[in-house]
Amino acid sequence: MPVTVSYPGLYIEELPLNSHSITPAPTSITVFVGYTHPYKTRTFREAVRIFSFSDYERYFGGAFASGLVKSRVPDAVYQFYLNGGSDAYVVGLEPKFLDASTPAVSVVGSFSDPQFKPKATVATGANQGLVFTALELTDQIPMKVTVSNIRASLSAPGSPLDTFDVVVTYGTRVESFRGITINPAQATPDSVINGSSGLVTVAADTGGYGTGLASATSATFTFAQTLPASFNTTFTESDFTDVFDADTSLDKVQIFNILLTPGVYDNAVNSAALAFAEKKRAFVILDPPQEAAADSSDPSLQPVDTALASIPQSQNGAVYFPYLATTNPLTGSSDEVAPSGYVAGIFAREDLNRGVWKAPAGLETTILNTTGVVSRGRMTDPRQGVLNLLGINCLRTFPGLGTVVFGARTLVSSNQAFAQSKYVPVRRMTLFIEQTLLANLKWVVFEPNDEPLWISIRTTIENFMLSLFNQGALQGSKPSDAFQVKCDHTTTTQDDINNGVVNIVVAFAPLKPAEFVVIKIAQLAGQTQS
């Protein structure tokens, strides 16, 4: 406030700074969109923020295996965190299993649960049974419930001898519950198993716990599902495209940087994801078709360049090839995983260690938790040269080095009209600067549109750009070569002022990766003179 003078002497007036501090925007907040566990997902179609795979398991139920639905989300989230990711949102989509007119699935035991949870009765006969309900899909991985060590007293209802052990097996997962009793005066099976088991729930048969278990010493029941022809075994485009509409839960997320639809290669979905990313100033990592091959050596497979011939074009996206081999955590067998989750983790790791201006590629980008690329994705250097010029980023496995990301081009790299967005780090650096300035210049709104404001804007942005220059994020040996900030009468005319507009021009010289290293070797004609 201006000082009011009244007496002879000195007065002190504190003046506000003519610049404001700028907080850099995040660079690797990743969004995963896809089908999640049909029984354990807490909320579908809502963007849920998570910070670890444990968070994912808590909200979405973890990994599952099924032929009922195409989903790579659990795999992608797991590989993201394992390879360097730390911050993510997940939008879980609900699998659509059956047409409305299709009857419930037939399984061992009778039930009419509309969610198709298979059940098996432990013992037959009135008032003597327990019903187990699977919490996992069992069409791909059989689930078994073994009841053993049965000590029953059929002549004395409620006897303490009415006890047994339960072992539930699902792939590599095993749960054991000892000393379960059906004595109503003691802890009942549902109070011991339900809530503790991640595989099953248990309830009494229709007549209650009754007079005791059957006299057999053990019994094993396998959950069985018979799949009707009307099961949806792939995905529905609208499930994904609707997520990218205006005013959805994801649209209301203030800022994210990377968008994935793991394992889904569909032009309608890809186009919607890229358009949404452009609107949100984010970057999309696309997966190729799973069966695409590096070349045409196998006539039964389609070469990846042919498979991706109609891929949507956008500055805000890149595609990575091929799928990677790993071990399925549920079965312990070899599995193929879409590359996008791995690559998103590499993006986050390089952003943290080097900066968003560093290409997320090279020998330092070792991919963890993979045994290498799938066999059909192995390639030679000349073959990668063809794919690289088409903007297909390759993952390569090198002897003694492991598997690394070995490409850093956007989807439009072959289009000369988008030469400024040829490389992934250049485009992501641009998005980073845009998001940072948008988030930090809101104080400008409604300020008097004149020279003092323009000076303040220039000073604020120049300080931020100088900090990037000092980190080695820009080209040039001095700041004037690296960036320029203009905001004055040359950018904002009187008509602009009359219309409440202030124009700011920020130009910068981005770093570009050394994609091609040429070594020139010459022989000396003779001995050099000393």
Secondary structure by P-SEA (a helix, b strand, c coil): cbbbbcccbbbbbbbcccbbbbbbccccbbbbbcccccccccccccccccccaaaaaacccccccccccccaaaaaaaaaaaacccccccbbbbbbccccccccccccccccccccbbbbbcccccccbbbbbbccccccbbbbbbbccccccccccccccccbbbbbbcccbbbbbccccccccccccccccccccccccccccccccccccccccbbbbbbbbbbccccccccccccccccccccccccccccccbbbccccccaaaaaaaaaaaaaacbbbbbbcccccccccccccccccccccccccccccccccccbbbbbcccccccccccaaaaaaaaaaaaaaacccccccccccccccccccccccccccaaaaaaaaaacbbbbbbccccccccccccccccccccccccccaaaaaaaaaaaaaaaacccccccccccaaaaaaaaaaaaaaaaaaaaaccccccccccccccccccccccaaaaaabbbbbbbbbbbbbcccbbbbbbbbbcccccc
